[in-house]
Amino acid sequence: TSSAFSNYNSAQLRVEKRAAHGLTTTLSYTFSKALSDATGFNGGSPYDTGNRIQDIFNKKGDKGLASIDHRQRLSIATIYEVPIGPGKRFLGNGPKLVGKIVGGWSVNGIYSYQSGLPLTVKFNGDFFGSGTDNARPDLVCNPNLASDQRNVNRFFDTSCFRIQSPIRYGTAGRSTVISPVIQNLDFGLFKNTAITERIQTQF
């Protein structure tokens, strides 16, 4: 049968400080957990099982973190209008030409943090000749290393995965390794200049 299970729960927080002295800030935070026993037919992570379970007689063995599970996500967005120029705190009554040059500046920034997606460790191809390319090895310990032990050559402990003997389906579940976190900072500097009452330019 073409059936699958998924479940998502989250707690969300949003704090917004609207324009006060030219500063507007929005903070959004989500703590969540997504579970499933298969990926979608379309899309999904390339590091999951590709909508094929390991053992058709043990579907519960494929229950684990969904390929879209980002445990934590934080986003902070800020816009600051520099208080210089016409109508502002500084040089608000200065010459128009000076106001057009030094006024209209704003600084924008967006910082985002996102915990890593889960990865599924499996054999390459139909390793056992069992008719499935999603056979997994045995899991003997927690493969996720402490942050100070990770590097580009050893992000998780590969010794925690072992080839089973005799040949059988492995004990490693889906989504047992968590990939690196994502941090991103976008920064923008804008200059708005009024040409006429109805026309403005932005640099």
Order of alpha helices (4+ residues) and beta strands (2+ residues): beta-beta-beta-beta-alpha-beta-beta-beta-beta-beta-beta-beta
